[in-house]
Amino acid sequence: MNRLTLKQLDLQQHDSVLEVGFGGGGLLAMILASTSGEVHGVDISRPMVQRASRRFRRHGRLHLHRASAEALPLPDAAVDKACSVNNIYFWGDPAAAMAEFARVIRPGGRLAICFEPADELRKWPGHEYGFRLYEGHEVHRLFAEAGFDKVVGRWASGRKPDRFLCLSAIRLGAERGA
Ligand SMILES: C[S@@+](CC[C@H](N)C(=O)[O-])C[C@H]1O[C@@H](n2cnc3c(N)ncnc32)[C@H](O)[C@@H]1O
């Protein structure tokens, strides 16, 4: 899922990037290796932030924040690209989280969200506890309603989960410059 998300982000050499819900930090490491720009990681879990702080202590351009997707601690248009993997299921207010992504990504920047769609997640009994399930078209609508354009969906498969989907799109407003 991380590899697919990285591909969809289409990182350029100096891109600044935000990842929300970084967990163990596997994708953060890939992002740091793919850009020389500033990288922000947001996770709601204090232990995850502490763990990542230790793991990445030598990376001065990585900024870790303990916060929720629905209230990102970044200024407007702060990053070129943003992403989130296996995190959307936990958002209490998905429209608010998407509005936050739209706020912190510069016009013309890109967002990629990777998740297991409802039919996949239902194969796992744990989905009944605290997970909100999504079909691809529901996430597509969230992108459009938050002001993202050119939404592209890419499916891929792995050993676990079997199938997953990454939607990516462009933050509207590029035609006005930036
Ligand atoms: C299932 S883990 C996924 C971690 C990693 N992205 C991966 O795919 O392995 C979900 C992560 O999202 C974080 N999280 C849950 N709700 C969140 C929220 N509302 N805002 C930000 N992070 C959240 C959790 O603390 C956890 O680290």
The ligand as an SDF file (V2000), in Angstrom:
LIG
                    3D

 27 29  0  0  0  0  0  0  0  0999 V2000
   -3.9550    1.1380   10.9990 C   0  0  0  0  0  0  0  0  0  0  0  0
   -2.7100    2.2970   11.4750 S   0  0  0  0  0  0  0  0  0  0  0  0
   -1.9380    2.5670    9.8960 C   0  0  0  0  0  0  0  0  0  0  0  0
   -0.5080    2.9420   10.0140 C   0  0  0  0  0  0  0  0  0  0  0  0
    0.2440    3.0260    8.6860 C   0  0  0  0  0  0  0  0  0  0  0  0
   -0.2260    4.1300    7.8720 N   0  0  0  0  0  0  0  0  0  0  0  0
    0.1010    1.7210    7.9340 C   0  0  0  0  0  0  0  0  0  0  0  0
   -0.6070    1.6300    6.9200 O   0  0  0  0  0  0  0  0  0  0  0  0
    0.7220    0.7480    8.4010 O   0  0  0  0  0  0  0  0  0  0  0  0
   -3.6320    3.7920   11.7210 C   0  0  0  0  0  0  0  0  0  0  0  0
   -2.8230    4.9590   12.2400 C   0  0  0  0  0  0  0  0  0  0  0  0
   -3.6300    6.1310   12.2300 O   0  0  0  0  0  0  0  0  0  0  0  0
   -3.5720    6.7880   13.4710 C   0  0  0  0  0  0  0  0  0  0  0  0
   -4.8440    7.5090   13.6250 N   0  0  0  0  0  0  0  0  0  0  0  0
   -6.0480    7.0210   13.9790 C   0  0  0  0  0  0  0  0  0  0  0  0
   -6.9920    7.9640   13.9380 N   0  0  0  0  0  0  0  0  0  0  0  0
   -6.3760    9.0970   13.5330 C   0  0  0  0  0  0  0  0  0  0  0  0
   -6.8040   10.4260   13.3010 C   0  0  0  0  0  0  0  0  0  0  0  0
   -8.0830   10.7770   13.4600 N   0  0  0  0  0  0  0  0  0  0  0  0
   -5.9110   11.3450   12.9010 N   0  0  0  0  0  0  0  0  0  0  0  0
   -4.5920   11.0020   12.7300 C   0  0  0  0  0  0  0  0  0  0  0  0
   -4.1210    9.7580   12.9470 N   0  0  0  0  0  0  0  0  0  0  0  0
   -4.9970    8.8210   13.3390 C   0  0  0  0  0  0  0  0  0  0  0  0
   -3.3130    5.6960   14.4970 C   0  0  0  0  0  0  0  0  0  0  0  0
   -2.7120    6.1990   15.6590 O   0  0  0  0  0  0  0  0  0  0  0  0
   -2.3920    4.7670   13.7010 C   0  0  0  0  0  0  0  0  0  0  0  0
   -1.0340    5.1300   13.8270 O   0  0  0  0  0  0  0  0  0  0  0  0
  1  2  1  0
  2  3  1  0
  2 10  1  0
  3  4  1  0
  4  5  1  0
  5  6  1  0
  5  7  1  0
  7  8  2  0
  7  9  1  0
 10 11  1  0
 11 12  1  0
 11 26  1  0
 12 13  1  0
 13 14  1  0
 13 24  1  0
 14 15  1  0
 14 23  1  0
 15 16  2  0
 16 17  1  0
 17 18  1  0
 17 23  2  0
 18 19  1  0
 18 20  2  0
 20 21  1  0
 21 22  2  0
 22 23  1  0
 24 25  1  0
 24 26  1  0
 26 27  1  0
M  CHG  2   2   1   9  -1
M  END
$$$$
